């Protein structure tokens, strides 16, 4: 048994197809099939149930593939330790981030990361939170930028910043002329929200619950940009995170941003990695770069004021 055999088994477990697993492993299908058969002979058990259309792993095959994935992850950890011993600020970091934050945070923070760690290769993956957590636990990501809270004792969460929400309304909406809002001002409102699976949906629902507001029925957006355009089209109102209304994001026409008074509803953002990760010390340094985000980028007041000024000019 060697590491390559374990890599073939893990690829087969992921793709459930000899051809696609071979392609992902950069070998021919007969080579991969032969090595899997040799591994079965060595272990004395059947790992794979071969059917005409797809490959099914046996129960013992699933367990061994799971352990093989853990072994391969540990090997990567060993390689990472060696690389960072030679050059602590080089190498590759696979960083996940969720869709309602990535497009708005990364243009500001990636140049800062490159300036601080010029030899670092940052590989970015944008997916929904549950997908990122799954990949993080499996070792397919080194870290992820996620919204708190998280409930996993095996993960370390390094708090980065708190991002306030603003209310986005059409310019003709009664709330558009309000300089500030209190949560209970939303008590008779129905908000446009994202579809299931987005952490921003859960956060917005929590705000709705606190304010006594509801969800507008018959519509769920697939992206933050869809929400923005639906508000501009007079379909309804919604909550937008502060970073999503900062330049270089262009403000949609007919959209007014209204800030909340006092402690505004917000989301707490953290960088998360496995407590067992050999990269923990370096990831803490990387998180420190994210913490230096300019304060004005998280200030909802300037965005609301600019929106009001634009409305008055167009009036």
ABEGO torsion letter per residue (X at the ends): XBAAAAAAAAAAAAAGBAAAAAAAAGBBAAAAAAAAAAAAAAAGBBABBBBAABBBBBAAAAAAAAAAAAAAAAAAAAAAAAAAAABAABEBBBBBBBAAAAAAAAAAAAAAAAAABAABBBBBBBBBAAAAAAAAAAGABABBBBBOBBBBAABBBBBABBBBBBBBBBAABAAAABABBBAAAAAABBBBBBBBGBAAAAAAAAAAAAAGBBBBBGBBBABAAAAAAAAAAGAEBBBBBAAAABOABBBBBGBBBBBBBEBBBBBBBBBBBBAABAAAAAAAAAAAAAAABBAAAABAAAAAAAAAAAAAAAX
